[in-house]
Amino acid sequence: MSKKLFPSQQADETIYLVVREHWVYLTLKILVWVFFAAALILFNRLGHNYLPNLYEGSFGPITLLFTQVYTLFLTLALFVIFVIYYLNIQVITNLRIVDIDQIGLFSHTVSELHIDKIEDVTSQTNGVLGTIFDYGDVYVQTAGTVDRFEFCNVPNPAGIEKIILDLYEQVHPPDNAHH
């Protein structure tokens, strides 16, 4: 028996694609984290030379506590960045599209869209980075309660659009009977 990728996955369901946010967005988030980590390193290295009073007397323990709490938050932030990146996925199967959104550490939303309910699929690439690194958004329009599924900042949006449209055509073959 194979491992299930999401709770409602059926035994006969074939997974065509599992999509996460493009690595460029993960890199941008990590670069912001690096900025805050560098601020701590600079504070620790330059603070002793230029602000020695912060490390002496009654301010010493407070400064030490601040840097330790800041380090703890930095570590937690890096963990959260990775967990949210790893757990936010879109799964495209032969039967449906499943969007798993991790919202913080303790909350997630799972939305499903059956392939036969699709009305329109659109892919969009914006900006220089999106064009160079081939990432963008994919919108899947439906007639259901969820107006459209959005896959934001995913790699190869045109390829994802093609896979979804090909799966839709397998469910609803074009009418070529009159040729």
C-alpha positions in Angstrom: 0.0 0.0 0.0 1.4 3.4 -1.0 1.5 6.3 1.4 -1.2 8.9 1.1 -0.1 12.5 0.2 -3.4 14.0 1.5 -6.2 12.6 3.7 -8.9 12.1 1.0 -6.6 10.5 -1.6 -8.2 7.5 -3.2 -6.4 4.2 -4.0 -7.0 4.5 -7.7 -6.0 8.2 -7.9 -2.9 9.0 -9.9 -0.8 12.0 -8.9 0.4 14.0 -11.9 2.1 16.9 -10.1 2.9 18.2 -6.7 3.7 21.9 -6.7 5.3 24.2 -4.1 6.1 27.8 -4.2 9.1 28.6 -6.5 12.5 28.4 -4.9 13.1 32.1 -5.7 10.4 33.1 -3.2 11.9 30.8 -0.6 15.3 32.4 -1.3 13.9 35.9 -0.9 12.4 35.0 2.5 15.7 33.5 3.6 17.5 36.6 2.5 15.3 38.7 4.7 16.1 36.3 7.5 19.8 36.6 6.8 19.5 40.4 7.1 18.1 40.1 10.6 20.8 37.5 11.5 23.5 39.8 10.2 22.0 42.6 12.3 22.5 40.4 15.4 26.1 39.5 14.4 27.0 43.2 13.8 25.4 44.2 17.1 27.5 41.5 18.9 30.7 42.4 17.1 30.5 46.1 17.0 28.6 46.7 20.2 31.5 45.7 22.5 33.7 48.3 20.8 31.3 51.2 20.2 28.7 50.7 23.0 30.7 49.1 25.9 28.2 50.3 28.5 25.6 48.0 27.1 27.7 45.0 28.1 28.7 46.2 31.6 27.0 46.8 34.9 23.2 46.5 35.1 22.7 46.7 31.3 24.9 43.6 30.7 22.4 41.0 31.7 19.6 42.8 29.9 21.7 43.0 26.7 22.5 39.3 27.0 18.9 38.4 27.5 17.9 40.5 24.5 20.5 38.8 22.2 19.4 35.4 23.4 15.7 36.1 22.9 16.5 37.6 19.5 18.5 34.4 18.6 15.6 32.3 19.7 13.2 34.2 17.5 15.6 34.0 14.5 15.8 30.2 14.9 12.0 30.0 15.2 11.5 32.2 12.1 13.8 30.0 10.0 11.9 26.9 11.1 8.5 28.6 10.3 9.8 29.7 6.9 10.8 26.1 6.0 7.7 24.4 7.5 5.3 26.7 5.7 7.2 26.3 2.4 7.3 22.6 2.7 3.6 22.1 3.8 2.0 24.5 1.3 1.4 22.3 -1.7 -1.0 21.9 -4.6 -1.5 18.4 -5.9 -2.9 17.7 -9.3 -4.3 14.2 -9.8 -6.3 12.5 -12.5 -9.5 13.2 -10.5 -9.0 16.6 -8.9 -6.8 19.5 -7.7 -6.1 19.6 -4.0 -4.8 22.9 -2.5 -3.2 22.5 1.0 -2.5 25.9 2.6 -0.5 25.9 5.8 -1.5 29.0 7.8 1.0 29.3 10.6 2.2 26.3 12.5 -1.1 25.0 13.9 -3.6 25.6 11.2 -4.1 24.5 7.6 -6.9 24.5 5.0 -7.5 21.7 2.4 -9.5 22.7 -0.7 -10.5 20.3 -3.4 -11.7 20.9 -7.0 -12.8 18.0 -9.2 -11.4 18.2 -12.7 -14.8 18.0 -14.3 -15.9 21.2 -12.5 -13.2 23.4 -14.2 -14.4 26.2 -16.5 -11.2 28.0 -17.3 -7.5 27.8 -16.5 -5.2 30.8 -16.8 -1.5 31.2 -16.2 0.3 34.5 -15.6 4.0 35.4 -15.4 4.9 38.9 -14.2 8.1 40.8 -13.9 11.7 40.3 -14.8 12.4 37.6 -12.1 9.2 35.8 -13.1 10.2 35.7 -16.7 13.9 34.8 -16.1 13.1 32.0 -13.5 9.8 30.9 -15.1 7.4 31.3 -12.2 4.0 32.9 -11.8 0.4 32.3 -10.9 -2.1 29.8 -12.2 -5.8 30.5 -11.8 -8.4 27.7 -12.1 -12.0 29.0 -12.5 -14.9 27.0 -11.4 -18.7 27.3 -11.1 -18.7 26.1 -7.5 -18.6 27.9 -4.2 -14.9 28.7 -4.5 -14.8 31.0 -7.5 -11.2 30.1 -8.4 -8.2 28.3 -7.2 -5.0 30.3 -7.1 -1.5 28.8 -7.3 0.7 31.7 -6.4 4.4 32.0 -7.4 4.7 28.4 -8.7 7.3 27.2 -11.2 6.4 26.7 -14.8 2.8 28.2 -14.7 2.2 27.5 -18.4 3.2 23.8 -18.0 0.8 23.5 -15.0 -2.0 25.1 -17.0 -1.3 22.6 -19.8 -1.4 19.6 -17.5 -4.7 20.8 -16.0 -6.3 21.4 -19.4 -5.1 18.0 -20.7 -6.7 16.3 -17.6 -9.9 18.2 -18.3 -9.9 17.0 -21.9 -9.5 13.4 -20.7 -12.7 13.9 -18.7 -14.5 15.9 -21.4 -13.1 14.9 -24.8 -13.6 17.4 -27.6 -16.6 16.8 -29.9 -15.0 15.6 -33.1 -17.8 13.2 -34.1 -19.0 15.3 -37.1 -15.8 15.2 -39.2 
